[in-house]
Amino acid sequence: MPIIRVDMLKGRTKKQKQNLVKELTQAFNRACGENHVGIDVILYEVEKENWSINGQLFSEKQPK
């Protein structure tokens, strides 16, 4: 049973998440063969104050 883990910032809609898991599952099957059953996709949503890039929290970044 393959597992795809996605770590992402909070803020996506339910519809966006539904589309994401569908696309990831289809992409896995295209790349690795259609014989995979039970592909699990686990979404981990992280608060902006708990994720940083280049030493700066996303919660402190100024919008562009």
C-alpha positions as CSV (number, residue, x, y, z in Angstrom):
1,M,0.0,0.0,0.0
2,P,1.7,3.2,-1.2
3,I,1.5,6.2,1.0
4,I,1.9,9.8,-0.3
5,R,2.5,12.4,2.4
6,V,1.9,16.1,1.8
7,D,3.0,18.8,4.2
8,M,1.5,22.1,3.3
9,L,0.4,25.4,4.9
10,K,-3.2,25.6,6.1
11,G,-5.6,27.5,4.0
12,R,-6.8,25.3,1.1
13,T,-10.5,24.6,0.6
14,K,-12.0,21.1,0.8
15,K,-12.5,21.2,-3.0
16,Q,-8.8,22.0,-3.5
17,K,-7.8,19.1,-1.2
18,Q,-10.1,16.8,-3.1
19,N,-8.6,17.8,-6.4
20,L,-5.0,17.4,-5.0
21,V,-5.5,13.8,-3.7
22,K,-7.2,12.8,-6.9
23,E,-4.4,14.2,-9.0
24,L,-1.7,12.7,-6.8
25,T,-3.3,9.3,-7.0
26,Q,-3.7,9.4,-10.7
27,A,-0.1,10.6,-11.1
28,F,1.2,7.7,-9.0
29,N,-0.7,5.2,-11.1
30,R,0.6,6.8,-14.3
31,A,4.2,6.7,-13.1
32,C,4.2,3.3,-11.3
33,G,1.5,1.3,-13.1
34,E,-2.2,1.0,-12.7
35,N,-2.0,-2.1,-10.5
36,H,-1.7,-0.2,-7.2
37,V,-4.7,-0.4,-5.1
38,G,-5.3,1.4,-1.8
39,I,-3.0,4.4,-2.4
40,D,-3.2,6.5,0.8
41,V,-2.7,10.3,0.6
42,I,-2.2,12.0,4.0
43,L,-2.4,15.8,4.1
44,Y,-0.6,17.5,7.0
45,E,-1.7,21.1,7.4
46,V,0.7,23.4,9.2
47,E,0.0,26.8,10.7
48,K,2.0,29.6,9.1
49,E,3.6,30.3,12.5
50,N,5.1,26.8,12.6
51,W,6.8,26.8,9.2
52,S,9.7,28.8,8.0
53,I,11.9,29.3,5.0
54,N,15.3,31.0,4.9
55,G,15.0,31.7,8.6
56,Q,11.7,33.5,8.5
57,L,8.3,32.3,9.6
58,F,5.6,32.3,7.0
59,S,3.4,34.2,9.5
60,E,6.0,37.1,9.4
61,K,6.4,37.3,5.6
62,Q,5.0,40.3,3.9
63,P,2.5,39.6,1.0
64,K,4.0,40.3,-2.4
